[in-house]
Amino acid sequence: MTSMTGQPDHYFTAAPASAEERRPVRMRLAGRDVEVQVAGGVFSPGGVDKGTAVLLDEVPDPPEEGVFLDLGCGWGPIALTLGLLRPRADVWAVDVNERALDLTRTNAAALGLDRIHVALPEQVPDDTRYDLIWSNPPIRIGKPALHDLLRTWLSRLRPGGHAYLVVSKNLGGDSLQRWIDTELGLPCTRYASAKGFRILAVTSPA
């Protein structure tokens, strides 16, 4: 994706300069046929990417209620799925990309999901704690930034809480598993492996 300045837009750009070109797409989320809005300048602008699809296919069912987090929400497929599956849960959809947040907000409203809270990272209260995190983390921001990101948000799991992260095997899924386990001191296992992706399961000690 290239902006009007000739510089590439990244999905982790705060304010993409490229044309938005918002468009509706029909797809299946949480066992339902839905219509959502997608646009350029965000992660996976054409629909659900392969990694997120693997995550949604492989993860165990979420708790009936609680506080959940979609870290790096893009246009919202993970947050929307959580909201559709568990309407009594509070779901935080967090991203640095303003366009992605606006799309997630629009999609949640269209589906009647009024317990999805869409926010920039700095807008989330520091004392918010999560029972569950589902994330396709932004691997391409680079290892130091990714480690800082995960160090911040995984530390906000409640005791006994779980995080499920999808990471391409070719982009360091196995090394990330070791780093979480050894450097963060959080038990991290390979929950599943499919289509070249690892699903890492992180547990916060009770």
N, C-alpha and C positions, 0 to 999 in steps of 0.2 A: 504494500500500500504506500503510495507516494503522495505527499501533501502538495498543496499549491505552491509552496516555496521550493519544491524540488527535493526536499529532504524526506526520508522515509518516515512514515508514521509507524509507531510500535503500539501494540495493544496495551503496553504499560505507560503510554504517553498520557499525561494528565488531561490535555485539551487537544485532541486530534485536529489537525488543520485540513485534512482531506475532506472532500464532500461527504456528507452524512449518507445520503441515498437510502433513507429508511424504507424498508419494504416488509410486507407480511409474508410469513412462511407457516405452512401447516405442518405439524409434526406430532409425534406421540410422546407424552411425558407422563410418568406415573400411571401408565395404563389408560390414559385419556388422550383423545385426539383434540389438540388445541391449536389456536392460531396465535403466533407471537410476532413481535416486531424485531427485526435485525437490521444492522447497518454496517457500513464500512468504518474503519478506524477503531474497531474493537476486536477482541480475540474471537476467532472462528466466526466471521461475519456471515457465513452462508448457512449456519445451523449448528447442530451439535457435533463437535469435533470427535475424533476417534477415541482419544483418551478419556474425555468426559463420558462418552457412551460406555466405555469399558467400566468406568467407576460406577455409573448408575446401574449397570447390569450385575455387578459383582458384589457390591456392598450389602451387608445385612440390613434388614428393615430397621428404621430408626425407632427410638422410643416413642410412645404414644404422645408424650408432651415433654416440654423442657425448653432450653435455650440452645439453638443450633447456629452454626456459622458456615457460610459459604465464603471462603477466602479467595479473592480474585474472581468475582462473580461473572465478569463479562456481561452479556445481555441477560443472563439469569437462569440458564437451564438447571443448575443444581439447586439454587434457592427456590425456584418455582416447583421443582420436583418435591423438595422437602415440604413446601407449603401445601401442595396438593395432597401429599401422603398424610401429613399430620397437621390438620387445620388448627389444632389447639396449641401448637408449638409456636414460640417466637423465633423467627429466623432472621439473622443478620446477614445481609448481602453486602460485602465490602469490596471495594476496588478503588484504584487511584484514578481511573479513567472516567471523567465526568460524563462522557457520552454513554459509556456502558451503564453507569448508574441510572441515567435517565431512561434508558431502554428497560432496565430491570424494573424500575419504578412503574413505567407504563405497562409492562407485561403483567406485573403483579396486580395492578389495579384492574386491568381488563379481565383477569381471572378471578377477581373478587377476593384476593389474598391480602387481607388488611393487617396480617401479623408478620409481614415481611418488612423489615426495617432496612432501608437502603442508605448506605453511608460511606463517606471517605474514611480511611483509617483513623484520622485524628478526630473524627466526629463520634466515634464509639467511646462511651465512658470507660475509663481505665479499669474500673472495678467490675465490668461485665465478665461473667464467667460462663463457660459453655459446657453443656452435656455432650455435645457432638459437633465435630467439624468434618465436613466433606470439602475436599479441595482438589482442583487441578492447578497446582501452584505454578507461578510464572518462572519456570526454569531459566528462560532466556534473559532474565535480568542479571544473571551472573551469580557465581557461587557466593561471594561475600554478602551481597544484598539478599539473596535467597536465604542464607543462614540467619541473617538478622531478622528477616520476616518470620521465619519459622520459630526462632527463639522467642520472639515477642508473642506470637499468637498461640503456640502450643503450650506456653506457660499459663495460659488463661483457661485451660481445661479444668473443670471441676474434678475433685478426687473421684476416681472411678470413671471419668469421662473418656471418650474415645475419639480419635481422629483417623480418617481414612484419606490417604493422599494417592493420587495416580501420577506416576512418573514413567516416562519412556525408559526402557532398559538401556537404550543407546545414549540417553542423555543423563545417565548417572543414577538410575534408580537404586542400584545395589549399594553404591557408595553413600547415597543419601540415607539409606536405611542404617548403615553402620554409624554415620555421623550423629543421627538422632539418638541412637542407642548409647553411644559412648560419650559424645560431647554434651548432649542435653540430659543424659541420664534417664531418659524415658524409654521404657520397653517398646521396641519397634520390631515388628515381624512382617514377613511377606504374607499378606492375607490371601492374595490371588495373583495369578499371572495369566495374561491373555493378550493376543494380538500385538506382542512386542511391548506391553506395558506391565508395570508392577503396581499392585495395590498395596501400599504400606499401611499397616495398622499400628497406631500409637495409643498407648494406654497410660493415663495418668494414675499413679498409685493411689489407692483408696486411703 
